[in-house]
Amino acid sequence: MSAVAEVILYTTEYCPYCVRARYLLDDKGVAYRDIRIDASRDLRAEMERRSGRTSVPQIFIGDRHIGGYDDMAALDMAGELDPLLADIDDAAE
């Protein structure tokens, strides 16, 4: 049985870019899993291992590492974010 594709955000509570990433996905009506790394070295290490980066947010759509908020916003401005999110919706059905 395969895992359902999902949107995952590694975030901290007060990071302004994390807040913007949440707002962008909320505005699009996208469900996501928000993994807060504030108080967990293990979750921070997981994020760094998966993304190769140390900054937050780190965003994954399915198996694809999108990057941070600026990367996701650039995809949105280029019209490339909605098709990626649609693929997630299709995989969940």
Biopython code that builds the backbone (N, CA, C, O; Angstrom):
import numpy as np
from Bio.PDB.StructureBuilder import StructureBuilder

atoms = [
    (1, "MET", "N", (0.844, -1.182, 0.000)),
    (1, "MET", "CA", (0.000, 0.000, 0.000)),
    (1, "MET", "C", (0.890, 1.245, 0.000)),
    (1, "MET", "O", (1.792, 1.349, 0.831)),
    (2, "SER", "N", (0.656, 2.178, -0.904)),
    (2, "SER", "CA", (1.497, 3.372, -0.983)),
    (2, "SER", "C", (0.968, 4.459, -0.059)),
    (2, "SER", "O", (-0.222, 4.513, 0.248)),
    (3, "ALA", "N", (1.871, 5.316, 0.373)),
    (3, "ALA", "CA", (1.489, 6.432, 1.234)),
    (3, "ALA", "C", (0.783, 7.498, 0.397)),
    (3, "ALA", "O", (1.097, 7.684, -0.779)),
    (4, "VAL", "N", (-0.157, 8.182, 1.002)),
    (4, "VAL", "CA", (-0.867, 9.259, 0.328)),
    (4, "VAL", "C", (0.061, 10.461, 0.255)),
    (4, "VAL", "O", (0.674, 10.846, 1.251)),
    (5, "ALA", "N", (0.160, 11.046, -0.922)),
    (5, "ALA", "CA", (0.986, 12.240, -1.098)),
    (5, "ALA", "C", (0.378, 13.375, -0.287)),
    (5, "ALA", "O", (-0.842, 13.496, -0.175)),
    (6, "GLU", "N", (1.250, 14.204, 0.276)),
    (6, "GLU", "CA", (0.757, 15.308, 1.091)),
    (6, "GLU", "C", (1.701, 16.493, 1.005)),
    (6, "GLU", "O", (2.819, 16.394, 0.501)),
    (7, "VAL", "N", (1.219, 17.610, 1.509)),
    (7, "VAL", "CA", (2.029, 18.814, 1.620)),
    (7, "VAL", "C", (2.548, 18.875, 3.049)),
    (7, "VAL", "O", (1.780, 18.779, 4.006)),
    (8, "ILE", "N", (3.860, 19.036, 3.180)),
    (8, "ILE", "CA", (4.494, 19.087, 4.497)),
    (8, "ILE", "C", (5.291, 20.374, 4.601)),
    (8, "ILE", "O", (6.055, 20.723, 3.701)),
    (9, "LEU", "N", (5.103, 21.072, 5.707)),
    (9, "LEU", "CA", (5.871, 22.274, 6.020)),
    (9, "LEU", "C", (6.632, 22.027, 7.306)),
    (9, "LEU", "O", (6.048, 21.636, 8.317)),
    (10, "TYR", "N", (7.931, 22.254, 7.267)),
    (10, "TYR", "CA", (8.735, 22.292, 8.488)),
    (10, "TYR", "C", (8.830, 23.759, 8.861)),
    (10, "TYR", "O", (9.328, 24.566, 8.076)),
    (11, "THR", "N", (8.355, 24.117, 10.055)),
    (11, "THR", "CA", (8.237, 25.522, 10.429)),
    (11, "THR", "C", (8.627, 25.759, 11.884)),
    (11, "THR", "O", (8.865, 24.830, 12.656)),
    (12, "THR", "N", (8.680, 27.052, 12.221)),
    (12, "THR", "CA", (8.694, 27.492, 13.605)),
    (12, "THR", "C", (7.477, 28.395, 13.779)),
    (12, "THR", "O", (6.887, 28.853, 12.800)),
    (13, "GLU", "N", (7.117, 28.642, 15.011)),
    (13, "GLU", "CA", (5.874, 29.363, 15.271)),
    (13, "GLU", "C", (5.872, 30.788, 14.742)),
    (13, "GLU", "O", (4.903, 31.206, 14.108)),
    (14, "TYR", "N", (6.932, 31.538, 14.988)),
    (14, "TYR", "CA", (6.893, 32.967, 14.706)),
    (14, "TYR", "C", (7.661, 33.413, 13.476)),
    (14, "TYR", "O", (7.686, 34.606, 13.174)),
    (15, "CYS", "N", (8.274, 32.512, 12.774)),
    (15, "CYS", "CA", (9.004, 32.859, 11.561)),
    (15, "CYS", "C", (8.037, 33.514, 10.566)),
    (15, "CYS", "O", (7.031, 32.903, 10.206)),
    (16, "PRO", "N", (8.321, 34.747, 10.112)),
    (16, "PRO", "CA", (7.380, 35.413, 9.204)),
    (16, "PRO", "C", (7.203, 34.681, 7.875)),
    (16, "PRO", "O", (6.122, 34.727, 7.288)),
    (17, "TYR", "N", (8.236, 34.015, 7.398)),
    (17, "TYR", "CA", (8.097, 33.267, 6.152)),
    (17, "TYR", "C", (7.265, 32.004, 6.357)),
    (17, "TYR", "O", (6.571, 31.559, 5.442)),
    (18, "CYS", "N", (7.334, 31.436, 7.539)),
    (18, "CYS", "CA", (6.491, 30.280, 7.862)),
    (18, "CYS", "C", (5.022, 30.700, 7.888)),
    (18, "CYS", "O", (4.154, 29.998, 7.369)),
    (19, "VAL", "N", (4.761, 31.847, 8.497)),
    (19, "VAL", "CA", (3.395, 32.379, 8.559)),
    (19, "VAL", "C", (2.879, 32.629, 7.142)),
    (19, "VAL", "O", (1.736, 32.292, 6.831)),
    (20, "ARG", "N", (3.708, 33.216, 6.286)),
    (20, "ARG", "CA", (3.293, 33.479, 4.896)),
    (20, "ARG", "C", (3.011, 32.184, 4.144)),
    (20, "ARG", "O", (2.058, 32.110, 3.369)),
    (21, "ALA", "N", (3.834, 31.166, 4.369)),
    (21, "ALA", "CA", (3.617, 29.882, 3.699)),
    (21, "ALA", "C", (2.276, 29.288, 4.124)),
    (21, "ALA", "O", (1.518, 28.785, 3.294)),
    (22, "ARG", "N", (1.994, 29.351, 5.425)),
    (22, "ARG", "CA", (0.701, 28.843, 5.912)),
    (22, "ARG", "C", (-0.457, 29.608, 5.282)),
    (22, "ARG", "O", (-1.434, 29.008, 4.833)),
    (23, "TYR", "N", (-0.344, 30.944, 5.252)),
    (23, "TYR", "CA", (-1.408, 31.770, 4.664)),
    (23, "TYR", "C", (-1.630, 31.438, 3.195)),
    (23, "TYR", "O", (-2.773, 31.333, 2.748)),
    (24, "LEU", "N", (-0.556, 31.273, 2.447)),
    (24, "LEU", "CA", (-0.689, 30.970, 1.022)),
    (24, "LEU", "C", (-1.436, 29.652, 0.820)),
    (24, "LEU", "O", (-2.346, 29.570, -0.005)),
    (25, "LEU", "N", (-1.054, 28.634, 1.565)),
    (25, "LEU", "CA", (-1.728, 27.340, 1.431)),
    (25, "LEU", "C", (-3.159, 27.400, 1.955)),
    (25, "LEU", "O", (-4.060, 26.796, 1.373)),
    (26, "ASP", "N", (-3.373, 28.130, 3.059)),
    (26, "ASP", "CA", (-4.731, 28.291, 3.581)),
    (26, "ASP", "C", (-5.617, 28.992, 2.556)),
    (26, "ASP", "O", (-6.764, 28.595, 2.352)),
    (27, "ASP", "N", (-5.088, 30.036, 1.908)),
    (27, "ASP", "CA", (-5.862, 30.766, 0.896)),
    (27, "ASP", "C", (-6.250, 29.867, -0.272)),
    (27, "ASP", "O", (-7.288, 30.070, -0.902)),
    (28, "LYS", "N", (-5.419, 28.883, -0.557)),
    (28, "LYS", "CA", (-5.700, 27.950, -1.642)),
    (28, "LYS", "C", (-6.557, 26.783, -1.182)),
    (28, "LYS", "O", (-6.941, 25.940, -1.993)),
    (29, "GLY", "N", (-6.863, 26.722, 0.112)),
    (29, "GLY", "CA", (-7.687, 25.642, 0.645)),
    (29, "GLY", "C", (-6.962, 24.309, 0.688)),
    (29, "GLY", "O", (-7.590, 23.254, 0.601)),
    (30, "VAL", "N", (-5.641, 24.351, 0.820)),
    (30, "VAL", "CA", (-4.826, 23.142, 0.800)),
    (30, "VAL", "C", (-4.582, 22.644, 2.218)),
    (30, "VAL", "O", (-4.169, 23.403, 3.095)),
    (31, "ALA", "N", (-4.839, 21.375, 2.425)),
    (31, "ALA", "CA", (-4.508, 20.751, 3.711)),
    (31, "ALA", "C", (-3.015, 20.452, 3.722)),
    (31, "ALA", "O", (-2.453, 20.027, 2.712)),
    (32, "TYR", "N", (-2.383, 20.672, 4.852)),
    (32, "TYR", "CA", (-0.953, 20.412, 4.962)),
    (32, "TYR", "C", (-0.634, 19.952, 6.373)),
    (32, "TYR", "O", (-1.402, 20.169, 7.309)),
    (33, "ARG", "N", (0.506, 19.319, 6.497)),
    (33, "ARG", "CA", (1.000, 18.902, 7.806)),
    (33, "ARG", "C", (2.089, 19.883, 8.191)),
    (33, "ARG", "O", (3.092, 20.018, 7.490)),
    (34, "ASP", "N", (1.891, 20.565, 9.305)),
    (34, "ASP", "CA", (2.824, 21.578, 9.795)),
    (34, "ASP", "C", (3.676, 20.930, 10.888)),
    (34, "ASP", "O", (3.201, 20.675, 11.994)),
    (35, "ILE", "N", (4.926, 20.673, 10.562)),
    (35, "ILE", "CA", (5.843, 20.044, 11.512)),
    (35, "ILE", "C", (6.663, 21.149, 12.159)),
    (35, "ILE", "O", (7.543, 21.738, 11.531)),
    (36, "ARG", "N", (6.365, 21.419, 13.413)),
    (36, "ARG", "CA", (7.035, 22.483, 14.149)),
    (36, "ARG", "C", (8.352, 21.975, 14.718)),
    (36, "ARG", "O", (8.376, 21.020, 15.494)),
    (37, "ILE", "N", (9.437, 22.618, 14.331)),
    (37, "ILE", "CA", (10.757, 22.162, 14.754)),
    (37, "ILE", "C", (11.322, 22.993, 15.906)),
    (37, "ILE", "O", (12.456, 22.768, 16.327)),
    (38, "ASP", "N", (10.547, 23.949, 16.419)),
    (38, "ASP", "CA", (11.015, 24.870, 17.460)),
    (38, "ASP", "C", (11.708, 24.163, 18.622)),
    (38, "ASP", "O", (12.809, 24.542, 19.020)),
    (39, "ALA", "N", (11.072, 23.157, 19.150)),
    (39, "ALA", "CA", (11.545, 22.552, 20.400)),
    (39, "ALA", "C", (12.050, 21.125, 20.213)),
    (39, "ALA", "O", (12.160, 20.373, 21.181)),
    (40, "SER", "N", (12.353, 20.754, 18.988)),
    (40, "SER", "CA", (12.757, 19.368, 18.757)),
    (40, "SER", "C", (14.010, 19.297, 17.892)),
    (40, "SER", "O", (13.970, 19.593, 16.697)),
    (41, "ARG", "N", (15.092, 18.913, 18.488)),
    (41, "ARG", "CA", (16.325, 18.720, 17.716)),
    (41, "ARG", "C", (16.151, 17.597, 16.700)),
    (41, "ARG", "O", (16.700, 17.659, 15.599)),
    (42, "ASP", "N", (15.389, 16.572, 17.069)),
    (42, "ASP", "CA", (15.173, 15.445, 16.153)),
    (42, "ASP", "C", (14.423, 15.888, 14.905)),
    (42, "ASP", "O", (14.784, 15.504, 13.793)),
    (43, "LEU", "N", (13.373, 16.700, 15.084)),
    (43, "LEU", "CA", (12.613, 17.171, 13.921)),
    (43, "LEU", "C", (13.443, 18.140, 13.082)),
    (43, "LEU", "O", (13.354, 18.132, 11.854)),
    (44, "ARG", "N", (14.251, 18.977, 13.741)),
    (44, "ARG", "CA", (15.145, 19.877, 12.991)),
    (44, "ARG", "C", (16.139, 19.058, 12.172)),
    (44, "ARG", "O", (16.396, 19.367, 11.008)),
    (45, "ALA", "N", (16.696, 18.011, 12.785)),
    (45, "ALA", "CA", (17.646, 17.147, 12.073)),
    (45, "ALA", "C", (16.967, 16.446, 10.904)),
    (45, "ALA", "O", (17.565, 16.292, 9.839)),
    (46, "GLU", "N", (15.721, 16.019, 11.096)),
    (46, "GLU", "CA", (14.957, 15.385, 10.010)),
    (46, "GLU", "C", (14.783, 16.355, 8.850)),
    (46, "GLU", "O", (14.982, 15.991, 7.691)),
    (47, "MET", "N", (14.410, 17.598, 9.170)),
    (47, "MET", "CA", (14.235, 18.618, 8.134)),
    (47, "MET", "C", (15.539, 18.851, 7.377)),
    (47, "MET", "O", (15.548, 18.897, 6.147)),
    (48, "GLU", "N", (16.631, 18.997, 8.109)),
    (48, "GLU", "CA", (17.918, 19.254, 7.474)),
    (48, "GLU", "C", (18.352, 18.080, 6.604)),
    (48, "GLU", "O", (18.914, 18.274, 5.526)),
    (49, "ARG", "N", (18.094, 16.880, 7.068)),
    (49, "ARG", "CA", (18.445, 15.684, 6.292)),
    (49, "ARG", "C", (17.621, 15.617, 4.999)),
    (49, "ARG", "O", (18.159, 15.337, 3.928)),
    (50, "ARG", "N", (16.326, 15.875, 5.109)),
    (50, "ARG", "CA", (15.450, 15.792, 3.930)),
    (50, "ARG", "C", (15.696, 16.907, 2.933)),
    (50, "ARG", "O", (15.675, 16.676, 1.724)),
    (51, "SER", "N", (15.930, 18.119, 3.429)),
    (51, "SER", "CA", (16.004, 19.279, 2.538)),
    (51, "SER", "C", (17.430, 19.696, 2.192)),
    (51, "SER", "O", (17.659, 20.323, 1.158)),
    (52, "GLY", "N", (18.381, 19.355, 3.043)),
    (52, "GLY", "CA", (19.737, 19.839, 2.849)),
    (52, "GLY", "C", (19.892, 21.303, 3.240)),
    (52, "GLY", "O", (20.905, 21.928, 2.924)),
    (53, "ARG", "N", (18.896, 21.850, 3.923)),
    (53, "ARG", "CA", (18.909, 23.259, 4.327)),
    (53, "ARG", "C", (18.650, 23.377, 5.829)),
    (53, "ARG", "O", (18.118, 22.466, 6.462)),
    (54, "THR", "N", (19.043, 24.525, 6.376)),
    (54, "THR", "CA", (18.864, 24.746, 7.814)),
    (54, "THR", "C", (17.813, 25.798, 8.134)),
    (54, "THR", "O", (17.438, 25.961, 9.295)),
    (55, "SER", "N", (17.333, 26.510, 7.130)),
    (55, "SER", "CA", (16.367, 27.592, 7.357)),
    (55, "SER", "C", (14.940, 27.066, 7.250)),
    (55, "SER", "O", (14.688, 26.021, 6.648)),
    (56, "VAL", "N", (14.017, 27.810, 7.845)),
    (56, "VAL", "CA", (12.599, 27.484, 7.750)),
    (56, "VAL", "C", (11.884, 28.606, 7.023)),
    (56, "VAL", "O", (12.341, 29.748, 7.033)),
    (57, "PRO", "N", (10.754, 28.281, 6.388)),
    (57, "PRO", "CA", (10.181, 26.950, 6.273)),
    (57, "PRO", "C", (10.885, 26.130, 5.198)),
    (57, "PRO", "O", (11.562, 26.663, 4.319)),
    (58, "GLN", "N", (10.705, 24.841, 5.298)),
    (58, "GLN", "CA", (11.081, 23.938, 4.215)),
    (58, "GLN", "C", (9.793, 23.224, 3.823)),
    (58, "GLN", "O", (9.093, 22.660, 4.665)),
    (59, "ILE", "N", (9.502, 23.261, 2.545)),
    (59, "ILE", "CA", (8.192, 22.824, 2.047)),
    (59, "ILE", "C", (8.380, 21.665, 1.082)),
    (59, "ILE", "O", (9.232, 21.696, 0.194)),
    (60, "PHE", "N", (7.558, 20.640, 1.284)),
    (60, "PHE", "CA", (7.536, 19.477, 0.408)),
    (60, "PHE", "C", (6.122, 19.300, -0.104)),
    (60, "PHE", "O", (5.156, 19.381, 0.655)),
    (61, "ILE", "N", (6.012, 19.055, -1.402)),
    (61, "ILE", "CA", (4.735, 18.697, -2.011)),
    (61, "ILE", "C", (4.934, 17.299, -2.561)),
    (61, "ILE", "O", (5.647, 17.094, -3.544)),
    (62, "GLY", "N", (4.290, 16.337, -1.908)),
    (62, "GLY", "CA", (4.579, 14.944, -2.216)),
    (62, "GLY", "C", (6.036, 14.674, -1.891)),
    (62, "GLY", "O", (6.510, 15.034, -0.813)),
    (63, "ASP", "N", (6.736, 14.055, -2.794)),
    (63, "ASP", "CA", (8.152, 13.765, -2.606)),
    (63, "ASP", "C", (9.056, 14.909, -3.070)),
    (63, "ASP", "O", (10.274, 14.846, -2.904)),
    (64, "ARG", "N", (8.469, 15.938, -3.641)),
    (64, "ARG", "CA", (9.257, 17.043, -4.202)),
    (64, "ARG", "C", (9.556, 18.108, -3.154)),
    (64, "ARG", "O", (8.647, 18.625, -2.504)),
    (65, "HIS", "N", (10.827, 18.427, -2.998)),
    (65, "HIS", "CA", (11.236, 19.518, -2.114)),
    (65, "HIS", "C", (11.071, 20.820, -2.882)),
    (65, "HIS", "O", (11.740, 21.045, -3.891)),
    (66, "ILE", "N", (10.180, 21.672, -2.401)),
    (66, "ILE", "CA", (9.905, 22.954, -3.050)),
    (66, "ILE", "C", (10.931, 23.994, -2.641)),
    (66, "ILE", "O", (11.320, 24.836, -3.451)),
    (67, "GLY", "N", (11.371, 23.943, -1.395)),
    (67, "GLY", "CA", (12.287, 24.943, -0.847)),
    (67, "GLY", "C", (11.566, 25.725, 0.227)),
    (67, "GLY", "O", (10.772, 25.168, 0.984)),
    (68, "GLY", "N", (11.843, 27.022, 0.295)),
    (68, "GLY", "CA", (11.225, 27.881, 1.295)),
    (68, "GLY", "C", (10.027, 28.631, 0.736)),
    (68, "GLY", "O", (9.545, 28.346, -0.360)),
    (69, "TYR", "N", (9.561, 29.600, 1.518)),
    (69, "TYR", "CA", (8.387, 30.368, 1.102)),
    (69, "TYR", "C", (8.629, 31.090, -0.218)),
    (69, "TYR", "O", (7.774, 31.055, -1.104)),
    (70, "ASP", "N", (9.779, 31.743, -0.363)),
    (70, "ASP", "CA", (10.049, 32.475, -1.604)),
    (70, "ASP", "C", (9.989, 31.557, -2.817)),
    (70, "ASP", "O", (9.505, 31.952, -3.877)),
    (71, "ASP", "N", (10.482, 30.331, -2.658)),
    (71, "ASP", "CA", (10.441, 29.363, -3.760)),
    (71, "ASP", "C", (8.999, 28.987, -4.095)),
    (71, "ASP", "O", (8.629, 28.890, -5.265)),
    (72, "MET", "N", (8.181, 28.775, -3.046)),
    (72, "MET", "CA", (6.783, 28.418, -3.279)),
    (72, "MET", "C", (6.027, 29.593, -3.892)),
    (72, "MET", "O", (5.205, 29.397, -4.787)),
    (73, "ALA", "N", (6.293, 30.809, -3.423)),
    (73, "ALA", "CA", (5.628, 31.988, -3.979)),
    (73, "ALA", "C", (6.018, 32.191, -5.442)),
    (73, "ALA", "O", (5.181, 32.585, -6.254)),
    (74, "ALA", "N", (7.276, 31.927, -5.785)),
    (74, "ALA", "CA", (7.718, 32.049, -7.183)),
    (74, "ALA", "C", (6.999, 31.032, -8.061)),
    (74, "ALA", "O", (6.608, 31.349, -9.184)),
    (75, "LEU", "N", (6.822, 29.805, -7.555)),
    (75, "LEU", "CA", (6.063, 28.803, -8.301)),
    (75, "LEU", "C", (4.630, 29.278, -8.519)),
    (75, "LEU", "O", (4.061, 29.095, -9.595)),
    (76, "ASP", "N", (4.056, 29.889, -7.484)),
    (76, "ASP", "CA", (2.683, 30.380, -7.586)),
    (76, "ASP", "C", (2.593, 31.491, -8.631)),
    (76, "ASP", "O", (1.680, 31.494, -9.457)),
    (77, "MET", "N", (3.527, 32.423, -8.599)),
    (77, "MET", "CA", (3.518, 33.538, -9.571)),
    (77, "MET", "C", (3.705, 33.035, -11.003)),
    (77, "MET", "O", (3.190, 33.632, -11.948)),
    (78, "ALA", "N", (4.440, 31.941, -11.157)),
    (78, "ALA", "CA", (4.684, 31.375, -12.485)),
    (78, "ALA", "C", (3.552, 30.456, -12.935)),
    (78, "ALA", "O", (3.595, 29.916, -14.040)),
    (79, "GLY", "N", (2.538, 30.276, -12.085)),
    (79, "GLY", "CA", (1.420, 29.409, -12.431)),
    (79, "GLY", "C", (1.745, 27.923, -12.306)),
    (79, "GLY", "O", (1.031, 27.084, -12.857)),
    (80, "GLU", "N", (2.810, 27.594, -11.590)),
    (80, "GLU", "CA", (3.234, 26.200, -11.476)),
    (80, "GLU", "C", (2.838, 25.538, -10.158)),
    (80, "GLU", "O", (2.933, 24.317, -10.028)),
    (81, "LEU", "N", (2.394, 26.329, -9.179)),
    (81, "LEU", "CA", (2.054, 25.761, -7.875)),
    (81, "LEU", "C", (0.724, 25.011, -7.909)),
    (81, "LEU", "O", (0.632, 23.900, -7.387)),
    (82, "ASP", "N", (-0.298, 25.595, -8.510)),
    (82, "ASP", "CA", (-1.613, 24.949, -8.521)),
    (82, "ASP", "C", (-1.589, 23.566, -9.164)),
    (82, "ASP", "O", (-2.219, 22.651, -8.634)),
    (83, "PRO", "N", (-0.882, 23.370, -10.296)),
    (83, "PRO", "CA", (-0.812, 22.009, -10.846)),
    (83, "PRO", "C", (-0.137, 21.011, -9.892)),
    (83, "PRO", "O", (-0.547, 19.852, -9.824)),
    (84, "LEU", "N", (0.879, 21.446, -9.166)),
    (84, "LEU", "CA", (1.514, 20.559, -8.189)),
    (84, "LEU", "C", (0.536, 20.186, -7.085)),
    (84, "LEU", "O", (0.462, 19.031, -6.666)),
    (85, "LEU", "N", (-0.210, 21.178, -6.624)),
    (85, "LEU", "CA", (-1.194, 20.925, -5.570)),
    (85, "LEU", "C", (-2.337, 20.069, -6.080)),
    (85, "LEU", "O", (-2.887, 19.262, -5.330)),
    (86, "ALA", "N", (-2.702, 20.231, -7.342)),
    (86, "ALA", "CA", (-3.757, 19.409, -7.936)),
    (86, "ALA", "C", (-3.316, 17.952, -7.982)),
    (86, "ALA", "O", (-4.125, 17.045, -7.787)),
    (87, "ASP", "N", (-2.025, 17.730, -8.240)),
    (87, "ASP", "CA", (-1.500, 16.356, -8.242)),
    (87, "ASP", "C", (-1.663, 15.719, -6.862)),
    (87, "ASP", "O", (-1.942, 14.524, -6.760)),
    (88, "ILE", "N", (-1.492, 16.499, -5.816)),
    (88, "ILE", "CA", (-1.669, 15.996, -4.448)),
    (88, "ILE", "C", (-3.130, 15.633, -4.231)),
    (88, "ILE", "O", (-3.431, 14.575, -3.678)),
    (89, "ASP", "N", (-4.046, 16.506, -4.664)),
    (89, "ASP", "CA", (-5.471, 16.223, -4.530)),
    (89, "ASP", "C", (-5.848, 14.953, -5.275)),
    (89, "ASP", "O", (-6.616, 14.137, -4.766)),
    (90, "ASP", "N", (-5.307, 14.782, -6.487)),
    (90, "ASP", "CA", (-5.599, 13.592, -7.280)),
    (90, "ASP", "C", (-5.085, 12.322, -6.597)),
    (90, "ASP", "O", (-5.739, 11.280, -6.641)),
    (91, "ALA", "N", (-3.914, 12.415, -5.966)),
    (91, "ALA", "CA", (-3.315, 11.248, -5.301)),
    (91, "ALA", "C", (-4.107, 10.886, -4.055)),
    (91, "ALA", "O", (-4.130, 9.721, -3.659)),
    (92, "ALA", "N", (-4.760, 11.869, -3.423)),
    (92, "ALA", "CA", (-5.509, 11.612, -2.200)),
    (92, "ALA", "C", (-6.857, 10.951, -2.483)),
    (92, "ALA", "O", (-7.451, 10.342, -1.594)),
    (93, "GLU", "N", (-7.332, 11.069, -3.702)),
    (93, "GLU", "CA", (-8.670, 10.521, -4.033)),
    (93, "GLU", "C", (-8.618, 9.042, -4.297)),
    (93, "GLU", "O", (-9.647, 8.430, -4.587)),
]
sb = StructureBuilder()
sb.init_structure("model")
sb.init_model(0)
sb.init_chain("A")
sb.init_seg("    ")
for serial, (resi, resn, name, xyz) in enumerate(atoms, 1):
    if name == "N":
        sb.init_residue(resn, " ", resi, " ")
    sb.init_atom(name, np.array(xyz, "f"), 0.0, 1.0, " ", f" {name:<3s}", serial, name[0])
structure = sb.get_structure()
